[in-house]
Amino acid sequence: MVANWFSDNLTRWQLNSRRWDPLHLLGTPLRRRRFAAERRRLLQPPVDTGNVEVLHNPAYQASIAQARFHTLLDHPRLANLWNYAQLVGPGAFLEVGSLRGGSALHLCHAIAAGTPRPLHCFDPFETGGFAALTPDDELFRLDDFLDTSYARVRQLLAPFPFAHVHRGFFPAAAENLNLGPIALCHLDVDVYLATCESLAWLRTRLAPRSAILIDDVNRRCRGVDRALAEFTAAFPEFLLLPLFPSQGLLLNRNLW
Ligand SMILES: C[S@@+](CC[C@H](N)C(=O)[O-])C[C@H]1O[C@@H](n2cnc3c(N)ncnc32)[C@H](O)[C@@H]1O
C-alpha cells in the first residue's frame, strides 16, 4: 500500500516536465485538491468497472502495469487503444507522437497478444518538440516534450523485435521507408500542422478494416479539431467518431 503510494507519486513526479521547478512543486498539493474536487464533481456517476472485459484481461492488465510508468494517457484511452488494436484487419501499426514510449509499449503488448505485425513509432524525442505551431495551438510551445530520449525508448521496446523506433518529425522521417499498408495509426501529436500532414500521408496508405485513433479530440486542442474538421470536409468518405474521454476514431467508410 505504502510502496504503491510512493511509486505512484514518484512516477507522477518523473513524468512532470516541471519537476525541478520549486514554485510549481509548492503548488502541487493545491492542484491535487482541485483535481480531486473536480473529479468528484464531474465524474458523477463514476465509471462502472463491473465486468468490463478488457479490465479483466490478464494480458491487458500486465501491459497497463508497465506502460503506465511511461505514458501520459489515462486508463480509458489505453483501453480504447487496446480494443482497436485487436479489432482492425491485417497491416502494420503506426504511432506518431511516442514521447517516452508508453503508448507504443502498450501497442507492442497488444500485438504480442493478437496478430503479429510490425509497429513503427515516430517522434523527434529529445531533439524535438514541435516542428511548427499555429495560433490554434496556444496550449503548446515549440520546445515542449523534450524530456525524453530516443535511446531509452529504443531500450524500452527492445524486447519486441517487430517494433521500430524512428527519430524525427513525421511524415518527413518516413520519406525513405516502406511501411506497407497501415491497419492502425495512433496519432498523438497535439497540434494542427503535424495532424494535417500525418492525415495527408495516411489517407492513401490505409489497409482494409483500418482505423486512425487520434488523441486530444474535443479537448481544447483547437489545432487538432480544426485539422480534423478540414480533413473530413475535404474527404467525406472519412467518418470521425468521438470516444470518451478525448480521442477520435477516424474511419474510411470505403475500407469497412
Ligand atoms: C502528447 S505527446 C505523446 C504522448 C505519448 N503518446 C504517450 O503515450 O505519453 C506528443 C508527442 O508528439 C511529438 N510530435 C509532435 N509533432 C510530431 C511529428 N510531426 N512527428 C512525430 N512526433 C511529433 C512531440 O514531440 C511529443 O513527443
The ligand as an ORCA input file, in Angstrom:
! r2SCAN-3c Opt
* xyz 0 1
  C       1.434     14.165    -26.084
  S       2.983     13.607    -26.620
  C       2.736     11.901    -26.967
  C       2.363     11.104    -25.732
  C       2.599      9.622    -25.860
  N       1.825      9.013    -26.921
  C       2.339      8.930    -24.545
  O       1.982      7.733    -24.533
  O       2.533      9.544    -23.480
  C       3.113     14.329    -28.211
  C       4.416     13.984    -28.919
  O       4.280     14.221    -30.316
  C       5.535     14.646    -30.800
  N       5.365     15.226    -32.126
  C       4.912     16.463    -32.448
  N       4.906     16.615    -33.791
  C       5.331     15.429    -34.315
  C       5.532     14.950    -35.651
  N       5.282     15.710    -36.731
  N       6.005     13.695    -35.821
  C       6.265     12.898    -34.746
  N       6.090     13.311    -33.462
  C       5.628     14.551    -33.261
  C       6.009     15.602    -29.717
  O       7.395     15.888    -29.821
  C       5.621     14.800    -28.460
  O       6.672     13.955    -28.075
*
